[in-house]
Amino acid sequence: MSLLSILSSSFLLLLLSVSRGQRSSCDLCDLHMSCDCSRQGFSTVPMITQQAITLDLSFNVIAEVTEDDLRNHTPLRVLNFRGNRIEVVSCQAFTTLERLEVLDLSQNRLSTLNSTWFIGLGSLHTLNLLDNPYRVLGALPLLQGVSRLRRLGIGGAALQELRRGDLEGVTHLEELTLNANNLQRYEPGSLAYIWPLGRVLVNLRGPFLTQLDLAASLLWDVSYPETQLVLSDLILTTSQSVRPFSQTTLRRVRSLSFSNVSLSDEAIISFLQVTTRAPLTFVSLDDVTMIGQGSWERANLTDHQSMDEFLVRDGKLLDTFHFSSLVQLGFLLVYPRKVSVIGCQVFALPCLTSRLMVNVEFLDLSDNLMTDMALQEALCGTDWANIPTLTDLRVLNVSGNPLKSLSVLVGLVSKLSKLTHLDVSHTGYSSMPASCSWPSTLRHLNLSWAKLTHVGPCLPVSLEVLDLSHNDLQDLVLVLPKLTELHLSGNKLLGLPAGWRFPNLHTLTIQYNTLNIFSESDLRAYKRLHKLEAAHNKFVCSCGFVSLLQALARGAGGGGAGKGDLRLSDGVESYVCDSPLHLQGQQVRTVSLGLADCQLVLFVALVCGAVLVAVVGLAVLLGRLHAFWYIKMMWAWLRAKRSSASRRRRRLEEGGAAEPLFRYDAFVSYSERDARWVEDFLVPELEEPGAEHLTPLSLCLHKRDFLPGRFVVDNIMSAMETSRRTIFVLSEHFVSSDWCRHELHFSHLRLSAGRAEDDVLVLLEPLGRDDIPKRFCRLRRLLDSNTYLEWPPDDEQRPDFWRKLHRAVGRGEE
């Protein structure tokens, strides 16, 4: 080997290892270790948690599964590779998955199957290999050792051959799905050893068209009395095309179903003749196309007494106008107990007399085109007296038909003496008669998806299950003592129906209404309610409602006669607040309401009480601090200043001369009880001093200089405004006078405004700081910070007192 080839190989291996080392990851795993990695565009198996139990990789673009991809995922039980592009699977890709129970490799590109894939998968019970392009099932045997396999899907459009031994080791299947539309070779006995075999679904379009012997051989191998046989994709147009069913007759198959099948008149007659006296108990035709005209008279003599159930679903008539009545198949309806003709566009039926349907107990005519008149004809409504009709009928389903009159229906079913279940949902009923006569045996009534706006006493009291969902009901006034289930979803109800009307109710569904709220007392009215579904309503999340819902979520609800066994079967997470606005869209279980939301009256009372206490406390505090007095004085001072300014402005506007800035040298503030000292001593000494060197001063006294008729405070403020200083004559009488205190406070305000010089304090008698009341806080501060003059008791000291006072107040010299 050349050096170049060695280097090239090494480089390729390196690139491969790097690419494998850069695998993408998938973190879409829930708490149950179920990983949904479908439709994510993965081209390789992504890395996931090693604890994963379920891994869904369906509908990606994975092309290869290697032995390293799943090596460390031994806990895996479900592995889904459906809808990828897998072409290559390593021999030991799944060998470490000893606990794997479900493996889906369908809809991939596997052209060959390898038995080594399944070695060690002893726990596997479901395997799907459908719709891959393999032509054979690989080397023999494919599934040796997979002894617990119970569900198997094999085949596809490319499958051409099944050999004896392909499925050796598979001995017991609950379900076998075989897509063999293009099968060309079948070795008899290839499927014969699979027994017991519960259900077989086989697509055999090609063999039934070109290789009837192959089809017959295959049917022989999978036909057992207890096996449910389902055949799909068949075109049966001739008598020869139904010949393989002689094998199912010989094998005494009891259940035979057809899906996506086309039938001619000749094929139907031949099939009935081939299966005459066969032990068939169940025959169904699903998605069937009738290509004949319904001429089946030749089959009238066939015997199908064992027929117990006959079902036709989604039937189509290619020649509707020439197709004769289905009464031509009436001989098939004589013996079955269950007859279903669903979605077949049936618009008319003959009178179904008891002679035509002897044993029928279950009749399903849903999703057809039956009108009220057609239903009357089918149930022989035109001649009740002479024709016994469906005397054993217990279940009648006429839902999905264009029925309009509920009165007609009641009249038709009133004589069905054994009727227990009636389904008339998806109809056009818009009103209900005032009174009705129902069979006394009726227990289940389905009136959902109609147009009812009101439900009166017409309904039978014998009902145990009533479905009125998806109508236009706004209220429900009924008394049904035997009712155990009531379904009211999709209406316009504003509240729960009164519980006392349904004393035996166990289940109530009332979703998608306009329900705002319900209380614990509403639920307790239902004595036996155990299951409630009320989500998707416009709930007002009040305190009581939120508390109730959260209690129900914890399993402590108020239903079931107060036993706490009521449960919200639709999940508490589906209950969402619609109002108030700040809670809109929030799940009720997560709502947390405070005292203001839950106890509004108590909250308002507490707030008002707290505010009242605060106001009273503040008032007491302000009273102790004399704040109200200060506010009053402030207001008076401001008013006086405004009044004074107004007077000056008017005087100037009238052309008068401006007043001088200061008219007085001092304003004298004193108590009325000290007036004699002021008038006898202070005024003469300051206004008419004996000493020639002292300049006479002008004093303002309230008795002499205040203008009569003016407010006292205005006079005080005017006197202070027009005086350079204020002389406070302090005594015990002064501190007990409110007016003196006003004047002292005004002086402080004047000083704060920058309109005054220092005040002069004169003590007529000794006055300590403690002798002054606390409300005289201004005076107490002045005594602490300012120099004051004391009136001397000795006459010799008085001249010196007057000189100091004159100097403090006046403008002259000694």
KACORJO-V138716 format. One line per field, one symbol per residue. ss: DSSP state (@ for helix, = for strand, . for the rest). phi: phi as a letter, one per 40 degrees, with the letter a starting at -180 (. if undefined). burial: b if it has 24 or more other C-alpha atoms within 12 Angstrom, else e. A space follows every 10 residues. Layout:
BEGIN
ss=???
phi=???
burial=???
END
This chain:
BEGIN
ss=..@@@@@@@@ @@@@@@@@@@ @...=...=. ...===.... ......=... ...===.... ...==..... .......=== .......==. .......... .===...... ....@@@@.. .....===.. .......... .......... =====..... ==........ ..=======. ....==.... ......==== ===.@@@@@@ .@@@@@@@@@ @@.....=== ======...@ @@..@@@@@@ ....====== ===.@@@@@@ @@@@...... .========= ......@@@. ........== ===..==..@ @@...@@@@@ @@@....=== ==........ .......... .===...... .@@@@@@@.. .......... ....===... .....@@@@@ @@@....... ===....... .......... ...===.... .......... ....===... .......... ....===... ........@@ @.....===. .........@ @@@@...... ===.....== ..@@@@@@@@ @@@....... ......==.. .@@@.====. @@@...=@@@ ....@@@@.@ @@@@@@@@@@ @@@@@@@@@@ @@@@..@@@@ @@@@@@@@@@ @@@@@@@@@@ @@@....... ...======. .@@@@@@@@@ @@@@@@@... ........== .@@@@..... .@@@@@@@@@ @.======== .@@@@..@@@ @@@@@@@@@@ @@.......= ===.....@@ @.....@@@@ @@@@@...== ....@@@@@@ @@@@@@@@@. ....
phi=.ccccccccc cccccccccc cbccbbbcbc ccfbbbbcfb gccbcccbcc ccbbbbbcfb bcbabbcccb cbbccdbbbb bcgbbcbbbc dbcbcccccc bbbbbcfbbc cbbbccdbcg ccccbbbbbc fbcccbcgcc ccbcgccccb bbbbhicccb abbchdbchc babcabbbcb cbcbbbcdgc bcccacbcab bbbbccdccb bccccccccc cbcbdcccbb bbgbbbbbcc cbdccccccc cfcbbbbbbf bbbccccccc ccccccgccc bbbbbbfbbc bbbgcbdccc ccbbcccbab bbbfcbbcbc cbcccccccd ccccbccbbb bbgbfcbabc ccccccbcbc bbbbbcfbbc cdcccccccf ccaccbbcbf cbcbbbbbcg bccbbccccc cccccccbcb bbbbcfbbcb abccbabccc ccbbbbbcfb bcbabbcccc cccbbbbbcf bbcbaabbbb cccbbbbbcg bbccaccccc cbcbcbbbba cfbbccaabc cccccccbcb bbbbcgbccc cccccccccc ccccgbcbcf fgcgbcbccc gccccbcbac dcbcgccccc cbbcccccbc cccccccccc cccccccccc cccccfcccc cccccccccc cccccccccc ccccgccccc cbcbcabcba cccbcccccc bccccccbcc ccccccbbbb bcccbcccgc cdcccccccc cbbcbbcccc acccccbccc cdcccccccc cccgbacccb bbccadaccc ccdccccccc ccccbbcbbb ccccccccdc ccccccccbc bcbc
burial=eeeeeeeeee eeeeeeeeee eeeeebebee eeebbbbbee ebbbbbbbbb ebbbbbbbbb bbbbbbebbb eebbbbbbbb bbbbbbbbbb ebbbbbbbbb bbbbbbbbbb bbbbbbbbbb bbbbbbbbbb bbbbbbbbee bbbbbbbbbb bbbbbbbbbb bbbbbbbbbb bbbbbbbbbb bbbbbbebbb bbbbbbbbbb bbbbbbbbbe bbbbbbbbbb bbbbbbbbbb bbbbbbbebb bbbbbbbbbb bbbbbbbbbb bbbbbbbbbb bbbbbbebbb bbbbbbbbbb bbbbbbbebe ebebbbbbbb bbbbbbbeee eeeeebbbbb bbbbbbbbbb bbbbbbbbbb bbbbebbbbb bbbbbbbbbb bbbbbbbbbb beebeeebbb bbbbbbbbbb bbbbbbbbbb bbbbbbbbbb bbbbbbbbbb bbeeeebbbe bbbbbbbbbb bbbbbeebbb bbbbbbbbbb bbbbbbebbb bbbbbbbbbb bbbbbbbbbb bbbbbbbbbb bbbbbbbbbb ebbbbbbbbb bbbbbbbbbb bbbbbbbbbb bbbebebbbb beebbbbbbe bbbbbbbbee eebebbbbbe beeeeeeeee eeeeeeeeee eeeeeeeeee eeeeeeeeeb eebbebbeeb beebeeeeee eeeeeeeeee eeebbbbbbb bbebbebbee ebbebbbebe eeebebbbbb bbeeeeeeee eebbbbbbbb bbbbbbbbbb bbbbbebeeb bbbbbbbbbb eeeeebebbb bbbbeebeee ebeebbbbbb ebbeeeebbb beeeeeeeee bbbbbbebbb eeee
END
